[in-house]
Amino acid sequence: MDLRRLIPLFLALSFLVSSLRASEGDADPIYQACLEECEKSGCVGKICFQHCKFSSDGKPIDGPWYLQEPLYQQWKQWDCRADCRYHCMIAREEQREKHGDKPIKYHGKWPFQRVYGIQEPVAVAFSALSLAVQFHGWLSFFILLNYRLPLRPDKRTYYEYTGLWHIYAVLAMNFWFWSAIFHSRDVELTEKLDYSSAVALVGYGLILAILRAFNLRDEASRVMVAAPLIAFVTTHILYLNFYKLDYGLNMKVCMAMGVIQLLIWGVWAGVTCHPSRFKVWLFVVGGILAVLLGIYDFPPYKGFVDSNALWHAISIPLTYICWSFVQDDAELSTSTLLKKIN
């Protein structure tokens, strides 16, 4: 399939994402009745929460709820409402499963099973692994440039994109860190940090794709490309944080920039004679699969693995392939420049 035809396809599909926040479970009368009863009694069936017990004046009977939670759960801010929502959701889904009904969303989220208070344990595990692989890839790149390849007389590297890839590594590790935090506990602050770091990474990835694919080395050309994209990404981040935290809009923006940079890398791999272009092809194919998983949203299998968790899993080998190509690119560029000098 012609890569150019993928642009309208993915942009059109990305507009479907706005419907993913629909929460059929919120309007379920049985679920709502469970919530009301839980906030009054502090119990869902046989499960009771000490921090949901209030006196007649509205104060917790045994002091603030956060003083009664284990230390490892206090930072997660599991208050009465959050615990009631979770256990009412699980109880309602068990009832629906007995009747052969499929899982539905509650408050914009699929019904996940907690593990030690972690909301989406599989996504958290894959995010942590992606962070580790990202760090390993960047560290290998750093060691290669500074200790294995020749340096200029002023101790700078011969590779013209060194600084750009270092910035990419910082943004990528920042994203995976906040991704792990967000999937551990979804509150407004962690959601904003996750979305902001994601759009910053995707936006910078687009800048880097343009600079490398078109081999832009002089500072003026780089500024002309980067300035408008940085302004757009910064405006979008400010919009999310201070005006409206719009999940659908953010997904469309990230999807559009992600698809464009995949097309750029794909076309470049098709026309270049770079010896490691097959790695770029692998990255593009894997990236397209990740985009499709972002569009095709499905309920978590056994309450643990959904499309988002699989997208996080795919990112692990993609990260390794990416840094493997970057190291090959650095070696080739350094070798080429040294031959010209000599």
Rosetta blueprint (number, residue, H / E / L):
1 M L
2 D L
3 L H
4 R H
5 R H
6 L H
7 I H
8 P H
9 L H
10 F H
11 L H
12 A H
13 L H
14 S H
15 F H
16 L H
17 V H
18 S H
19 S H
20 L H
21 R H
22 A L
23 S L
24 E H
25 G H
26 D H
27 A H
28 D L
29 P H
30 I H
31 Y H
32 Q H
33 A H
34 C H
35 L H
36 E H
37 E H
38 C H
39 E H
40 K H
41 S H
42 G L
43 C E
44 V E
45 G L
46 K L
47 I E
48 C E
49 F L
50 Q H
51 H H
52 C H
53 K L
54 F E
55 S L
56 S L
57 D L
58 G L
59 K L
60 P E
61 I L
62 D L
63 G L
64 P L
65 W H
66 Y H
67 L H
68 Q L
69 E L
70 P L
71 L H
72 Y H
73 Q H
74 Q H
75 W L
76 K L
77 Q L
78 W L
79 D L
80 C H
81 R H
82 A H
83 D H
84 C H
85 R H
86 Y H
87 H H
88 C H
89 M H
90 I H
91 A H
92 R H
93 E H
94 E H
95 Q H
96 R H
97 E H
98 K H
99 H L
100 G L
101 D L
102 K L
103 P L
104 I L
105 K L
106 Y E
107 H L
108 G L
109 K E
110 W L
111 P L
112 F L
113 Q L
114 R L
115 V E
116 Y L
117 G L
118 I E
119 Q L
120 E L
121 P H
122 V H
123 A H
124 V H
125 A H
126 F H
127 S H
128 A H
129 L H
130 S H
131 L H
132 A H
133 V H
134 Q H
135 F H
136 H H
137 G H
138 W H
139 L H
140 S H
141 F H
142 F H
143 I H
144 L H
145 L H
146 N H
147 Y H
148 R H
149 L L
150 P L
151 L E
152 R L
153 P L
154 D L
155 K L
156 R L
157 T E
158 Y L
159 Y L
160 E L
161 Y L
162 T H
163 G H
164 L H
165 W H
166 H H
167 I H
168 Y H
169 A H
170 V H
171 L H
172 A H
173 M H
174 N H
175 F H
176 W H
177 F H
178 W H
179 S H
180 A H
181 I H
182 F H
183 H H
184 S H
185 R L
186 D L
187 V L
188 E H
189 L H
190 T H
191 E H
192 K H
193 L H
194 D H
195 Y H
196 S H
197 S H
198 A H
199 V H
200 A H
201 L H
202 V H
203 G H
204 Y H
205 G H
206 L H
207 I H
208 L H
209 A H
210 I H
211 L H
212 R H
213 A H
214 F L
215 N L
216 L L
217 R L
218 D L
219 E H
220 A H
221 S H
222 R H
223 V H
224 M H
225 V H
226 A H
227 A H
228 P H
229 L H
230 I H
231 A H
232 F H
233 V H
234 T H
235 T H
236 H H
237 I H
238 L H
239 Y H
240 L H
241 N H
242 F H
243 Y L
244 K L
245 L L
246 D L
247 Y H
248 G H
249 L H
250 N H
251 M H
252 K H
253 V H
254 C H
255 M H
256 A H
257 M H
258 G H
259 V H
260 I H
261 Q H
262 L H
263 L H
264 I H
265 W H
266 G H
267 V H
268 W H
269 A H
270 G H
271 V H
272 T L
273 C L
274 H L
275 P L
276 S L
277 R H
278 F H
279 K H
280 V H
281 W H
282 L H
283 F H
284 V H
285 V H
286 G H
287 G H
288 I H
289 L H
290 A H
291 V H
292 L H
293 L H
294 G H
295 I H
296 Y L
297 D L
298 F L
299 P L
300 P L
301 Y E
302 K L
303 G L
304 F L
305 V E
306 D L
307 S H
308 N H
309 A H
310 L H
311 W H
312 H H
313 A H
314 I H
315 S H
316 I H
317 P H
318 L H
319 T H
320 Y H
321 I H
322 C H
323 W H
324 S H
325 F H
326 V H
327 Q H
328 D H
329 D H
330 A H
331 E H
332 L H
333 S H
334 T H
335 S H
336 T H
337 L H
338 L H
339 K H
340 K H
341 I H
342 N L
